[in-house]
């Protein structure tokens, strides 16, 4: 027998690409919460520009999650690096940990060494 689960959703618009609930309603909820740990993703990562996404509502949600978390962890594969999307939502230095694949090229690894963030290669 499976344990009983309670599921709550934040409401708002669902982005087809990411399946994230975004918009004013979920932003209002997230802005009032405190997280021990926030796992976020990114469409694009640049050592100069930070983390970015093409959607303004998703950028606001991710920024609020990072702002309200004790620890923030970015999960991103190597293909997201050296890319830039329309809206920056955080700097790499706002993260506590970045987890990416071992495929990440030496140029990007070197750039990460200059940023104050722990990096783990999986």
C-alpha positions in Angstrom: 0.0 0.0 0.0 1.3 3.4 -1.0 1.5 6.2 1.6 -1.1 8.9 1.3 0.3 12.0 -0.4 -1.0 15.5 -0.4 -0.2 17.6 -3.5 -0.5 21.3 -3.7 0.1 23.3 -6.9 0.9 27.0 -7.2 -1.5 27.8 -10.0 -0.8 30.2 -12.8 0.2 29.6 -16.4 2.0 26.4 -17.2 5.0 26.9 -19.6 4.8 24.1 -22.2 8.6 23.9 -22.6 9.4 23.5 -18.8 6.1 22.5 -17.4 6.7 25.2 -14.7 3.7 27.1 -13.2 4.5 30.8 -13.5 2.8 34.1 -13.2 1.6 36.5 -10.5 -0.3 33.8 -8.5 2.6 31.4 -7.9 5.1 34.3 -7.5 2.9 35.6 -4.7 3.0 32.3 -3.0 6.7 31.7 -3.4 7.5 35.2 -2.2 6.0 34.4 1.1 7.8 31.0 1.7 11.1 30.1 3.1 13.0 27.2 1.6 15.8 25.2 3.2 16.9 24.2 -0.3 16.0 25.4 -3.7 16.9 23.4 -6.8 16.7 25.5 -10.0 17.5 25.1 -13.6 18.5 27.6 -16.3 18.0 27.9 -20.0 21.3 29.7 -20.3 24.5 30.1 -18.2 27.2 32.7 -18.7 30.1 33.4 -16.3 29.7 37.1 -17.1 25.9 37.4 -17.2 24.8 34.7 -14.8 21.6 32.6 -15.2 19.0 33.6 -17.7 15.7 32.5 -19.3 13.6 33.8 -22.1 10.4 34.0 -20.0 9.8 36.9 -17.6 7.4 35.0 -15.4 9.8 32.1 -15.0 12.7 34.5 -14.3 10.7 36.1 -11.5 9.8 32.7 -10.0 13.4 31.4 -10.0 14.8 34.7 -8.6 12.3 34.5 -5.7 13.2 30.9 -5.0 16.9 31.7 -4.8 16.2 34.8 -2.7 14.1 32.9 -0.2 16.3 29.8 0.2 19.0 29.0 2.7 20.9 27.1 0.0 20.4 27.3 -3.8 21.6 24.6 -6.2 21.7 24.9 -9.9 21.3 21.7 -11.9 22.4 22.2 -15.5 23.9 20.1 -18.3 26.9 21.4 -20.2 24.9 22.6 -23.2 23.5 25.5 -21.2 26.9 27.2 -20.8 28.1 30.1 -22.8 24.5 30.8 -23.8 22.5 33.9 -23.0 18.7 34.3 -22.8 16.7 37.4 -22.6 16.2 37.8 -18.9 18.9 37.4 -16.2 17.5 36.2 -12.9 20.6 35.5 -10.8 24.3 35.7 -10.8 26.4 32.6 -10.4 27.7 34.0 -7.1 24.1 33.8 -5.7 24.3 30.0 -5.8 25.7 27.7 -3.2 26.3 24.8 -5.5 26.3 24.2 -9.3 26.0 20.6 -10.5 26.8 19.9 -14.1 28.1 17.1 -16.3 31.7 16.1 -16.7 31.3 16.9 -20.4 31.8 20.6 -19.6 34.7 22.0 -21.6 37.9 23.3 -20.1 37.1 26.9 -21.0 33.9 26.9 -19.0 35.5 25.0 -16.1 38.2 27.7 -15.9 35.6 30.5 -15.9 33.8 28.8 -13.0 37.0 28.8 -11.0 36.8 32.6 -10.9 33.3 32.6 -9.5 32.5 32.1 -5.8 30.4 29.0 -6.2 31.1 25.3 -5.4 31.0 23.2 -8.6 30.4 19.4 -8.7 30.7 17.4 -11.9 28.5 14.4 -12.3 
